[in-house]
């Protein structure tokens, strides 16, 4: 709980801080009401008993025997204690506090995920992160449980046992305390047995949901390879495991219910018997029984909730473990202390003895040394898996190099702010993605200050303007699941449009001609060449026809630069580049 406490205290909001005072006063008032109601009810019964029965007094038309004032008092007390009284104010005040904590935890989790580096995002599916967050957010309910179930019940127990001791003597308080202690001890023991079953159930639920998502998402593969029956058996097996875990957990829940009911009934019968045996006058015995039963009625329900409340708190803490681990995750790429904004002039990018490894022992890049001249086109070519795309990720600082340094205009990119670095770089990734929103909004993600006209001009440059105008809602058409379906080629063109809208001084192109139709390729390439003129452009490609006009070409093989030069020079040397050219 120590980790979450700051989220539950609104430091900058005095009104919300006062809400805690309001909640505390409401809880105090409810405790007093719970103590007074049984006493008032016992008083009414005693008055009626002393008047020899309400039926007789009615028959004599003597209404003075009816305790009107006491009835009005208990009606008022019951109303204040009901769901329409003080609890309404308490719940409303707590709702404001709970919403504040929800916003705080959710925002902090979002900021944490967005601040983490490429190693985290590439190694973890986004759905898993948000499943952890959604489960962890239930921790705010545990605070509600502690404040409104566990803490009030403890106070009620102390007050009720004190009253029973005063009214009926120490023996009554001791019997009640013994029953309650046995009740709580048995509930705690069973709770510890249930915890492992709950963990197993959560794990089986996650596996069942994972199989369901993966199987339905890869429906085409399953059908084409006749794996539908296998996927069905896998899913059925996961369902069986989940239901078996649920049954195992429910057994202990039912056992707990039987033990709790038995103890409560035994406690009520035992204390009632003690009152009946010790009562000297019938009127006092009747009133005393009513008071006793009133206190037991008030204790029975909360006691059951006490056990389930402890259970919920523990389970919610289990659910919060992954969120706490996520929140404690440290990004591997951070701004150094006193990092300065990048001061870009020519846009010269230089790698000096740069090595990199994703997992430690296996190096993807080995002591790379190359220079991309400012305002020129530099190409990095090689076969798949050679480490070409990794070079672009290092320039953007999605990862930090293991050894060596990368500079832009002589400034080590580790010593400048990430925001200023990425503000000056535009990239067309291999697999561009769109968020759920309009086409216009998706392209404007490249620049918050872009105008609609700038977006239109960028789309004209990549031959998408007419395509979007032909849609029913034009640029306001929604893209995403169930909306306008765009091809992979159109996604690539939108990625080009984003770079044009961003208007950066350094452009990174990862497989720029991938999935672009040949009939559109020439016009788009001409517009891109025009846009990239005078900008530092680094092109990564395994299609050598894309880079023939590059001023400098670096050939990467197994993470090392094995050749470099112009297109014509590399062909003349007859090395690896020449072999790749002949194969294409």
URSUL-V836699 format. One record per residue. SS is DSSP state (@ for helix, = for strand, . for the rest). PHI is phi as a letter, one per 20 degrees, with the letter a starting at -180 (999 if undefined). Layout:
BEGIN
ss phi
SS PHI
SS PHI
END
This chain:
BEGIN
ss phi
. 999
@ g
@ f
@ e
@ g
@ g
@ f
@ e
. d
. f
. g
. d
. c
@ f
@ f
@ f
@ f
@ f
@ f
@ f
@ f
@ f
@ f
@ f
@ f
@ f
@ f
@ f
@ f
@ f
@ f
@ f
@ f
@ f
@ f
@ e
@ f
@ f
@ f
@ f
@ f
@ f
@ f
@ f
@ f
@ f
@ f
@ f
@ f
@ f
. e
. m
. n
@ f
@ f
@ f
@ f
@ f
@ f
. e
. l
. d
@ f
@ f
@ f
. f
. f
@ g
@ f
@ f
@ f
@ f
@ f
@ f
@ f
@ f
@ f
@ f
@ f
@ f
@ e
. e
. f
. d
. d
@ g
@ g
@ f
@ f
@ f
@ f
@ f
@ f
@ f
@ g
@ f
@ f
@ f
@ f
@ f
@ f
@ f
@ f
@ f
@ f
@ f
@ f
@ f
@ f
@ f
@ f
@ f
@ f
@ f
@ e
. f
. e
@ f
@ f
@ f
@ f
@ f
. d
. b
. f
@ g
@ f
@ f
@ f
@ f
@ f
@ f
@ f
@ f
@ f
@ f
. f
. f
@ f
@ f
@ f
@ f
@ f
@ f
@ f
@ f
@ f
@ d
@ c
@ f
@ f
@ f
@ f
@ f
@ f
@ f
@ f
@ f
@ f
@ f
@ f
@ f
@ f
@ f
@ f
@ f
@ e
@ d
. o
@ f
@ g
@ f
@ f
@ f
@ f
@ f
@ f
@ f
@ f
@ f
@ f
@ f
@ g
@ f
@ f
@ f
@ f
@ f
@ f
@ f
@ f
@ f
@ f
@ f
@ f
@ f
@ f
@ f
@ f
@ f
@ f
@ f
@ f
@ f
@ f
@ f
@ f
@ f
@ f
@ f
@ f
@ f
@ f
@ f
@ f
@ f
@ f
. d
@ g
@ f
@ f
@ f
@ f
@ f
. d
. l
. d
@ f
@ f
@ f
@ f
@ f
@ f
@ f
@ f
@ f
@ f
@ f
@ f
@ f
@ f
@ f
@ f
@ f
@ f
@ f
@ f
@ f
@ f
@ f
@ g
@ f
@ f
@ f
@ f
@ f
@ f
@ f
@ f
@ f
@ f
@ f
@ f
@ f
@ f
@ f
@ f
@ f
@ f
@ f
@ f
@ f
@ f
@ f
@ f
@ f
@ f
@ e
. f
. e
. d
@ g
@ f
@ f
@ f
@ f
@ f
@ f
@ f
@ f
@ f
@ f
@ f
@ f
@ f
@ f
@ f
@ f
@ e
@ f
@ f
@ g
@ f
@ f
@ f
@ f
@ f
@ f
@ f
@ f
@ f
@ f
@ f
@ f
@ f
@ f
@ f
@ f
@ f
@ e
@ g
@ f
@ f
@ f
@ f
@ f
@ f
@ e
. f
. d
. f
. e
. d
. c
. f
. f
. f
. m
. f
= d
. f
. f
. d
. e
. c
. e
. n
. f
= d
= c
= d
= c
= l
= e
= c
= b
= b
. f
. d
. o
. f
. e
= e
= e
= c
= c
= l
= f
= c
= b
= c
= e
. f
. f
. m
. c
= d
= d
= d
= c
= c
. r
. f
. g
. n
. f
. o
@ f
@ f
@ f
@ g
@ f
@ f
@ f
@ f
. e
. l
. f
. c
. d
. f
. f
= c
= m
= b
= d
= c
= c
. l
. n
= e
= f
@ f
@ f
@ d
= d
. f
@ f
@ f
@ f
@ f
@ f
@ f
. d
= c
= d
= c
= d
. f
. f
. c
. f
. c
. c
. e
. f
= r
= e
@ f
@ f
@ f
@ f
@ f
@ f
@ f
@ f
. b
. f
. d
. f
. e
@ f
@ f
@ f
@ f
@ f
@ f
@ f
@ f
@ f
@ f
. d
. l
. d
@ g
@ f
@ f
@ f
@ f
. f
. f
. g
. d
@ l
@ f
@ e
. f
= e
= d
. p
. f
. n
. d
= g
. e
. d
. f
@ f
@ f
@ f
@ f
@ f
@ f
@ f
@ f
@ f
@ f
@ f
@ f
@ f
@ f
@ f
. l
. e
. e
= c
= d
= d
= c
= d
. l
. f
. e
. f
. m
. e
. f
@ f
@ f
@ e
@ f
@ f
@ f
@ f
@ f
@ f
@ f
@ f
@ f
@ f
@ f
@ f
. g
. n
. d
= f
= d
= d
= d
= d
= a
. d
. e
@ f
@ f
@ f
. d
. f
. e
. f
. f
= c
= c
= d
= e
= d
= b
. l
. m
= c
= e
= d
= b
= b
= q
. e
@ g
@ f
@ f
@ f
@ f
@ f
@ f
. m
. e
@ f
@ f
@ f
@ f
@ f
@ f
@ f
@ f
. e
END
